[in-house]
Amino acid sequence: MFKIKATERMKEIMGNYFRSLESGEKKIAWCTSVGPAELLRSFGFEVYFPENHGALLGATRTAMDYIPEAVKCGYSGHVCSYTTADIGAFLKNSSPLQTHYGLKGAPRPDLIVYNTNQCREVEDWFQFYADHFQCPIAGIHPPRHLDEVSSDEVALVIRQFQKMIPLCERASGQKFDPDRFRETVRLSKEATLLWQKALKTSAADTPPLSFFDGTIHMGPIVVLRGSQLAKDYYALLLAELEDKVCDGEGFVPKVRSRIFWDGMPVWGKLRMLSELFAANGAAVVASTYCSSWVFDQFDENDPWASTARAYTEIFINRSENAKMRMLNDWFREYKIDGIIYHDSKTCFNNSNSRFGMPQRLRERSGIPALVVEGDLCDLRFFSEGQSITKIETFLEQLETNKTYV
């Protein structure tokens, strides 16, 4: 049976990370998943990511226990289900963090920081907690839907990043240390490049890392960016995956088709979908989602400009023309036969199938596409039977008419 041995180390690292949030040894900063974690960590904050908690609520299939609580408070059931599940869990004082890691719940923040490069919802989501805890909050509002990111946009984001310094100093009790910031950016870059190499091992004919495994192994690059621990973990993971490539060991023994996944995971159905694709000889080898934490632009010699550019150039923040260029490049690199677009009903910003992009991209690339409707956390929007039928039919069609770019 195929197994990634590094998984046990990853679980240990994530458990220690969550438990450290209640140690009281460091001040706590909350941050969006693609927010300025390097800057916060340079001030000595322990950094907590509510989106990671939202994914945990989805993966444990507990989100629907909490979403109605947020709806009662006026949050629409059609906005981000990370937001409604997380707020609902807080209102009910209940969380998988309690049962899995022995925590009391989400840690009390000393500072809250968000970046709207991914969506508008994070601003309203984080403001709820800032109001509740009477906590300082700072937001980054970069230009969005860009075809190219110019030096003007980078300069704008740099100014917003730097305005956070006095707030960070007051909340942390520490003065800004440029050398420590550069060191944090260096560690973050080294970890993210190792993660990128780990993802790229699945360009091999016998891919060792599926999209579904990637959603689990990306944990440290999300919550521990800028730490030696994250760098060490991805060195370990990469070494194992490279050995598997050399040995011809892949998660699908005989690959009949190679699939790209666009959009969010369906967290509560990861295992079901993973087994469905594998049973049909389909290897889901790459995704926009796991690549969202590859920041190869980071440069410790120019930390402000490089982090501002990296966080503004992420896939979700780009124009459809830019997204199609990026997808086309990935299709070639991973030798993709077909793409699955997940139309996540409460994640408008990371659903790319609503304005004709699948049709336009197919005309450009020749890669067949399928749209699967669902959600990141709210399983009321996901029909398992219908999705299985659609996916199996799509995979059968690919086998009879394979197309390579």
GIWOJO-V708002 format. One record per pair of residues at least 24 apart in sequence whose ideal C-beta (glycine too) atoms are under 6 Angstrom apart, sorted by the first residue. I is the first residue (numbers start at 1). GAP is how many residues later the second one is. If there is no record, write none. Layout:
# GIWOJO-V708002
I:GAP / I:GAP
This chain:
# GIWOJO-V708002
2:249 / 6:230 / 6:231 / 6:234 / 10:207 / 13:207 / 13:220 / 14:205 / 15:86 / 17:206 / 18:83 / 19:82 / 21:25 / 21:27 / 21:86 / 22:81 / 27:83 / 27:145 / 28:79 / 28:81 / 28:82 / 29:82 / 30:79 / 30:82 / 31:82 / 32:82 / 32:83 / 32:90 / 33:189 / 34:83 / 34:84 / 34:277 / 34:280 / 35:78 / 35:80 / 36:125 / 37:188 / 38:146 / 38:147 / 38:150 / 38:188 / 41:143 / 41:185 / 42:138 / 42:139 / 42:142 / 43:125 / 43:129 / 43:131 / 44:128 / 44:130 / 48:59 / 49:174 / 50:36 / 51:31 / 52:170 / 52:171 / 53:33 / 54:28 / 54:31 / 54:32 / 55:212 / 56:40 / 57:28 / 58:209 / 58:210 / 58:318 / 58:319 / 59:208 / 60:36 / 61:207 / 63:314 / 78:268 / 79:42 / 80:41 / 80:266 / 80:267 / 81:265 / 81:294 / 81:295 / 81:296 / 81:297 / 83:38 / 83:42 / 85:292 / 87:41 / 109:24 / 109:26 / 110:61 / 111:25 / 111:60 / 112:25 / 113:25 / 114:25 / 115:25 / 116:25 / 117:25 / 117:194 / 117:197 / 117:200 / 118:198 / 119:230 / 136:31 / 136:35 / 138:26 / 138:29 / 142:170 / 144:173 / 145:174 / 146:172 / 146:173 / 147:172 / 147:174 / 147:175 / 149:163 / 149:164 / 153:159 / 154:151 / 154:154 / 154:155 / 157:151 / 157:155 / 158:146 / 158:150 / 161:147 / 181:122 / 182:118 / 182:121 / 184:42 / 185:113 / 185:115 / 185:118 / 186:114 / 187:39 / 187:44 / 188:37 / 188:38 / 188:110 / 189:109 / 190:41 / 191:39 / 191:40 / 191:43 / 192:102 / 192:103 / 194:40 / 194:41 / 194:44 / 195:26 / 195:39 / 196:98 / 197:41 / 198:39 / 198:40 / 198:43 / 199:91 / 201:40 / 201:44 / 202:83 / 203:130 / 203:131 / 204:41 / 206:42 / 206:44 / 207:43 / 207:76 / 207:78 / 208:33 / 208:36 / 208:37 / 208:42 / 209:32 / 210:41 / 210:74 / 211:50 / 211:73 / 211:76 / 212:58 / 212:62 / 214:76 / 215:50 / 218:72 / 218:75 / 221:72 / 252:26 / 252:31 / 255:28 / 256:25 / 256:143 / 257:25 / 257:80 / 257:138 / 257:141 / 258:25 / 258:27 / 258:77 / 258:78 / 258:79 / 259:25 / 259:79 / 260:26 / 260:76 / 260:79 / 261:26 / 261:79 / 262:26 / 262:79 / 262:90 / 263:79 / 263:81 / 263:87 / 263:88 / 264:78 / 264:80 / 264:83 / 264:86 / 264:112 / 266:108 / 266:116 / 267:109 / 268:111 / 280:115 / 282:113 / 285:49 / 286:44 / 286:48 / 288:27 / 316:33 / 316:34 / 320:37 / 324:37 / 328:37 / 331:34 / 331:36 / 331:74 / 332:73 / 336:31 / 337:61 / 337:65 / 338:30 / 338:60 / 339:28 / 339:30 / 340:30 / 340:32 / 341:30 / 342:30 / 342:32 / 343:28 / 343:30 / 344:31 / 344:32 / 345:30 / 345:36 / 346:29 / 346:32 / 347:29 / 365:40 / 366:37 / 370:24
